[in-house]
Amino acid sequence: MIVISDTTAISNLLTIEKEELLHALFGRVIIPPAVCAELLAWHADLPAWIEVITISDAARVERYRQSVHAGEAEAICLAAELNCDWLLLAKKQGLIPAVRTLIDRLRDQAGFFLTETVRQEVLRLAGE
């Protein structure tokens, strides 16, 4: 399974010294360079199981940076480039009936921020 993270999840777990939960669950976690820089601004080092991969579509990153921070933009783009589609996979495997319902609940109930552009791209990829 390909797991890509933005800064928040890893930083919060590093702060409370529980980052090994990610390793135990996923083994390897991939981050883009902007997330690496953001993490290293607050934390002395990163676990060895975190892998940094550079995004190839800089134009897409710049489009997303109009709506979200650099780390988030790069993480979203990297997820698309590496086909990190756990929501889509969950739908394909019948674990969730629709991606739309889940991302809307994440936004409405959990306060998860997702621009309308990114939301529409996720829905397009899900065929919704």
ChimeraX commands (.cxc) that place a marker at each C-alpha (Angstrom):
marker #1 position 0.00,0.00,0.00 radius 0.5
marker #1 position 1.26,3.45,-0.88 radius 0.5
marker #1 position 0.79,5.94,1.95 radius 0.5
marker #1 position 1.52,9.62,1.44 radius 0.5
marker #1 position 1.27,12.16,4.23 radius 0.5
marker #1 position 1.24,15.88,4.61 radius 0.5
marker #1 position 2.89,17.57,7.57 radius 0.5
marker #1 position 0.15,17.55,10.20 radius 0.5
marker #1 position -0.24,13.83,10.92 radius 0.5
marker #1 position 3.47,13.13,11.16 radius 0.5
marker #1 position 4.28,16.31,13.09 radius 0.5
marker #1 position 1.57,15.69,15.66 radius 0.5
marker #1 position 2.71,12.12,16.21 radius 0.5
marker #1 position 6.37,13.18,16.44 radius 0.5
marker #1 position 5.41,15.80,19.03 radius 0.5
marker #1 position 3.75,13.21,21.28 radius 0.5
marker #1 position 6.43,10.59,20.49 radius 0.5
marker #1 position 3.95,8.20,18.86 radius 0.5
marker #1 position 5.23,8.32,15.27 radius 0.5
marker #1 position 5.83,4.57,15.36 radius 0.5
marker #1 position 2.07,4.11,15.02 radius 0.5
marker #1 position 2.40,5.11,11.36 radius 0.5
marker #1 position 5.27,2.70,10.87 radius 0.5
marker #1 position 3.37,-0.12,12.58 radius 0.5
marker #1 position 0.31,0.49,10.42 radius 0.5
marker #1 position 1.90,1.21,7.06 radius 0.5
marker #1 position 5.60,0.35,7.14 radius 0.5
marker #1 position 6.79,3.07,4.79 radius 0.5
marker #1 position 5.29,6.56,4.56 radius 0.5
marker #1 position 6.10,8.78,1.59 radius 0.5
marker #1 position 6.32,12.56,1.82 radius 0.5
marker #1 position 7.16,15.24,-0.73 radius 0.5
marker #1 position 10.09,17.67,-0.23 radius 0.5
marker #1 position 7.92,20.54,1.06 radius 0.5
marker #1 position 6.53,18.31,3.81 radius 0.5
marker #1 position 10.06,17.20,4.69 radius 0.5
marker #1 position 11.16,20.85,4.99 radius 0.5
marker #1 position 8.14,21.72,7.12 radius 0.5
marker #1 position 8.78,18.77,9.44 radius 0.5
marker #1 position 12.49,19.54,9.80 radius 0.5
marker #1 position 11.64,23.13,10.72 radius 0.5
marker #1 position 10.05,21.78,13.94 radius 0.5
marker #1 position 11.69,18.40,14.51 radius 0.5
marker #1 position 15.40,17.56,14.68 radius 0.5
marker #1 position 15.19,14.47,12.47 radius 0.5
marker #1 position 12.77,12.11,10.80 radius 0.5
marker #1 position 12.36,8.35,11.17 radius 0.5
marker #1 position 14.20,6.21,8.62 radius 0.5
marker #1 position 10.94,4.69,7.36 radius 0.5
marker #1 position 9.83,8.06,5.94 radius 0.5
marker #1 position 10.79,8.35,2.27 radius 0.5
marker #1 position 10.98,11.67,0.42 radius 0.5
marker #1 position 9.92,11.60,-3.25 radius 0.5
marker #1 position 9.95,14.62,-5.55 radius 0.5
marker #1 position 6.87,15.58,-7.55 radius 0.5
marker #1 position 7.27,15.59,-11.32 radius 0.5
marker #1 position 4.35,17.91,-12.22 radius 0.5
marker #1 position 5.45,21.31,-10.91 radius 0.5
marker #1 position 2.64,23.08,-12.77 radius 0.5
marker #1 position 0.01,21.06,-10.90 radius 0.5
marker #1 position 1.69,21.88,-7.60 radius 0.5
marker #1 position 1.54,25.58,-8.41 radius 0.5
marker #1 position -2.18,25.36,-9.27 radius 0.5
marker #1 position -2.91,23.68,-5.94 radius 0.5
marker #1 position -0.72,26.16,-4.05 radius 0.5
marker #1 position -3.29,28.82,-4.89 radius 0.5
marker #1 position -5.64,27.04,-2.48 radius 0.5
marker #1 position -3.48,25.17,0.05 radius 0.5
marker #1 position -0.03,25.31,1.66 radius 0.5
marker #1 position 3.06,24.00,-0.15 radius 0.5
marker #1 position 3.22,20.72,1.76 radius 0.5
marker #1 position -0.44,19.98,1.19 radius 0.5
marker #1 position -0.20,20.86,-2.50 radius 0.5
marker #1 position 2.82,18.60,-2.99 radius 0.5
marker #1 position 1.26,15.75,-1.00 radius 0.5
marker #1 position -1.93,15.88,-3.09 radius 0.5
marker #1 position 0.06,15.94,-6.33 radius 0.5
marker #1 position 2.33,13.13,-5.21 radius 0.5
marker #1 position -0.70,11.04,-4.26 radius 0.5
marker #1 position -2.07,11.52,-7.77 radius 0.5
marker #1 position 1.28,10.73,-9.42 radius 0.5
marker #1 position 1.79,7.54,-7.40 radius 0.5
marker #1 position -1.85,6.45,-7.65 radius 0.5
marker #1 position -2.26,6.61,-3.91 radius 0.5
marker #1 position -5.96,6.01,-4.03 radius 0.5
marker #1 position -7.02,4.48,-0.74 radius 0.5
marker #1 position -10.45,6.09,-0.97 radius 0.5
marker #1 position -10.85,4.84,-4.51 radius 0.5
marker #1 position -9.54,1.43,-3.50 radius 0.5
marker #1 position -11.99,1.30,-0.60 radius 0.5
marker #1 position -14.81,2.01,-3.06 radius 0.5
marker #1 position -13.57,-0.59,-5.55 radius 0.5
marker #1 position -13.39,-3.21,-2.81 radius 0.5
marker #1 position -16.92,-2.42,-1.63 radius 0.5
marker #1 position -15.79,-1.06,1.73 radius 0.5
marker #1 position -17.53,2.26,1.06 radius 0.5
marker #1 position -20.41,2.83,-1.37 radius 0.5
marker #1 position -19.28,6.27,-2.50 radius 0.5
marker #1 position -16.29,8.57,-2.14 radius 0.5
marker #1 position -18.49,11.69,-2.29 radius 0.5
marker #1 position -20.33,10.83,0.92 radius 0.5
marker #1 position -17.10,10.16,2.80 radius 0.5
marker #1 position -15.25,13.31,1.75 radius 0.5
marker #1 position -18.34,15.42,2.44 radius 0.5
marker #1 position -18.63,13.92,5.93 radius 0.5
marker #1 position -14.92,14.53,6.53 radius 0.5
marker #1 position -15.47,18.17,5.55 radius 0.5
marker #1 position -18.76,18.71,7.42 radius 0.5
marker #1 position -18.20,16.65,10.57 radius 0.5
marker #1 position -14.43,16.59,11.04 radius 0.5
marker #1 position -13.59,20.03,9.65 radius 0.5
marker #1 position -11.32,18.53,6.99 radius 0.5
marker #1 position -10.35,21.26,4.52 radius 0.5
marker #1 position -10.52,20.38,0.85 radius 0.5
marker #1 position -10.80,22.96,-1.89 radius 0.5
marker #1 position -13.62,22.53,-4.37 radius 0.5
marker #1 position -11.06,22.01,-7.15 radius 0.5
marker #1 position -9.41,19.12,-5.31 radius 0.5
marker #1 position -12.80,17.70,-4.27 radius 0.5
marker #1 position -13.97,17.69,-7.89 radius 0.5
marker #1 position -10.75,15.97,-9.01 radius 0.5
marker #1 position -11.20,13.23,-6.40 radius 0.5
marker #1 position -14.81,12.74,-7.48 radius 0.5
marker #1 position -13.77,12.64,-11.14 radius 0.5
marker #1 position -11.21,9.93,-10.38 radius 0.5
marker #1 position -13.88,8.01,-8.46 radius 0.5
marker #1 position -16.31,8.27,-11.37 radius 0.5
marker #1 position -18.82,10.18,-9.27 radius 0.5
marker link #1:1,2 radius 0.2
marker link #1:2,3 radius 0.2
marker link #1:3,4 radius 0.2
marker link #1:4,5 radius 0.2
marker link #1:5,6 radius 0.2
marker link #1:6,7 radius 0.2
marker link #1:7,8 radius 0.2
marker link #1:8,9 radius 0.2
marker link #1:9,10 radius 0.2
marker link #1:10,11 radius 0.2
marker link #1:11,12 radius 0.2
marker link #1:12,13 radius 0.2
marker link #1:13,14 radius 0.2
marker link #1:14,15 radius 0.2
marker link #1:15,16 radius 0.2
marker link #1:16,17 radius 0.2
marker link #1:17,18 radius 0.2
marker link #1:18,19 radius 0.2
marker link #1:19,20 radius 0.2
marker link #1:20,21 radius 0.2
marker link #1:21,22 radius 0.2
marker link #1:22,23 radius 0.2
marker link #1:23,24 radius 0.2
marker link #1:24,25 radius 0.2
marker link #1:25,26 radius 0.2
marker link #1:26,27 radius 0.2
marker link #1:27,28 radius 0.2
marker link #1:28,29 radius 0.2
marker link #1:29,30 radius 0.2
marker link #1:30,31 radius 0.2
marker link #1:31,32 radius 0.2
marker link #1:32,33 radius 0.2
marker link #1:33,34 radius 0.2
marker link #1:34,35 radius 0.2
marker link #1:35,36 radius 0.2
marker link #1:36,37 radius 0.2
marker link #1:37,38 radius 0.2
marker link #1:38,39 radius 0.2
marker link #1:39,40 radius 0.2
marker link #1:40,41 radius 0.2
marker link #1:41,42 radius 0.2
marker link #1:42,43 radius 0.2
marker link #1:43,44 radius 0.2
marker link #1:44,45 radius 0.2
marker link #1:45,46 radius 0.2
marker link #1:46,47 radius 0.2
marker link #1:47,48 radius 0.2
marker link #1:48,49 radius 0.2
marker link #1:49,50 radius 0.2
marker link #1:50,51 radius 0.2
marker link #1:51,52 radius 0.2
marker link #1:52,53 radius 0.2
marker link #1:53,54 radius 0.2
marker link #1:54,55 radius 0.2
marker link #1:55,56 radius 0.2
marker link #1:56,57 radius 0.2
marker link #1:57,58 radius 0.2
marker link #1:58,59 radius 0.2
marker link #1:59,60 radius 0.2
marker link #1:60,61 radius 0.2
marker link #1:61,62 radius 0.2
marker link #1:62,63 radius 0.2
marker link #1:63,64 radius 0.2
marker link #1:64,65 radius 0.2
marker link #1:65,66 radius 0.2
marker link #1:66,67 radius 0.2
marker link #1:67,68 radius 0.2
marker link #1:68,69 radius 0.2
marker link #1:69,70 radius 0.2
marker link #1:70,71 radius 0.2
marker link #1:71,72 radius 0.2
marker link #1:72,73 radius 0.2
marker link #1:73,74 radius 0.2
marker link #1:74,75 radius 0.2
marker link #1:75,76 radius 0.2
marker link #1:76,77 radius 0.2
marker link #1:77,78 radius 0.2
marker link #1:78,79 radius 0.2
marker link #1:79,80 radius 0.2
marker link #1:80,81 radius 0.2
marker link #1:81,82 radius 0.2
marker link #1:82,83 radius 0.2
marker link #1:83,84 radius 0.2
marker link #1:84,85 radius 0.2
marker link #1:85,86 radius 0.2
marker link #1:86,87 radius 0.2
marker link #1:87,88 radius 0.2
marker link #1:88,89 radius 0.2
marker link #1:89,90 radius 0.2
marker link #1:90,91 radius 0.2
marker link #1:91,92 radius 0.2
marker link #1:92,93 radius 0.2
marker link #1:93,94 radius 0.2
marker link #1:94,95 radius 0.2
marker link #1:95,96 radius 0.2
marker link #1:96,97 radius 0.2
marker link #1:97,98 radius 0.2
marker link #1:98,99 radius 0.2
marker link #1:99,100 radius 0.2
marker link #1:100,101 radius 0.2
marker link #1:101,102 radius 0.2
marker link #1:102,103 radius 0.2
marker link #1:103,104 radius 0.2
marker link #1:104,105 radius 0.2
marker link #1:105,106 radius 0.2
marker link #1:106,107 radius 0.2
marker link #1:107,108 radius 0.2
marker link #1:108,109 radius 0.2
marker link #1:109,110 radius 0.2
marker link #1:110,111 radius 0.2
marker link #1:111,112 radius 0.2
marker link #1:112,113 radius 0.2
marker link #1:113,114 radius 0.2
marker link #1:114,115 radius 0.2
marker link #1:115,116 radius 0.2
marker link #1:116,117 radius 0.2
marker link #1:117,118 radius 0.2
marker link #1:118,119 radius 0.2
marker link #1:119,120 radius 0.2
marker link #1:120,121 radius 0.2
marker link #1:121,122 radius 0.2
marker link #1:122,123 radius 0.2
marker link #1:123,124 radius 0.2
marker link #1:124,125 radius 0.2
marker link #1:125,126 radius 0.2
marker link #1:126,127 radius 0.2
marker link #1:127,128 radius 0.2
view
